[in-house]
Amino acid sequence: MNQFIIDSNKTYLAVTVLITLSIAIVIIQLISVNISYGQAGHVNSILETFSAKGLISSLIVNNMGKGSPNNSSIHNIQHTVNNTNNNPYVLAGSWGLDVANRKIASFVISFTMVLANGTDRHTHEFTNFKPVSVLPILLDQKGITFIGMMDIKINSADKWFGVPISVAIGKNFNTISITPSPKYTNNHFMGQSIYGVSTSLKDQRGTELIS
């Protein structure tokens, strides 16, 4: 009889411990979720795996005589005739970024570029991103900057290969700036950054973090 009581007490104690551990695990998970997501539209923790996309909406101001595209530009005649300080290039398009386990799996940019007077319309695609640094890609509410090399097309035709690119994602992932090397693009973008906004940021569970 005493042995039965002892065994029963041991079983009760074991069950109690398991229940307590289970409750503790659930509480920890809830706290983790709260820390990770916080309020909608804010990145309150470091993301190692995420996907993002957005829009390109930018201007490139023309500076004739101060680094305008040289004779190797495919639109040299139009550049020469149309470029003035009051006639900037208008850029509109989209971009997408996928990061998995701190590494960039995919980064693409596509946009149309046209002078404000409606001439010299052409398209660009930035593809084949290759990192030049072993630093991990970690995103938090302060943003992130990374560098790499990309191939650039004009009107769907290959134009420049292995162009050094600097990318900066702003605070709370609201903005992005992309700066291709002028040297490797015949100064086609006149040494200026291409700007955009983010429209979506999802964590590894597919939860949307931008409201």
Buried (B, 14 or more C-beta within 10 A) or exposed (E): EEEEEEEEEEEEEEEEEEEEEEEEEEEEEEEEEEEBBBEEEEBBBBBBBBBBBBBBBBEBEBBEEEEBBEEEBBBBEBBEEBBEEEBBBBBEBBBBBBBBEBEBEEBBBBBEBBBBEEBBEBBBBBBBBEBEEEEEBEBBBEBBEBBBBBBBBBEEEEBBEBBBBBBBBBEBBBBBBBBBBBEBBBBBBBBBBBBBBBEEBBBEEEEEBBE
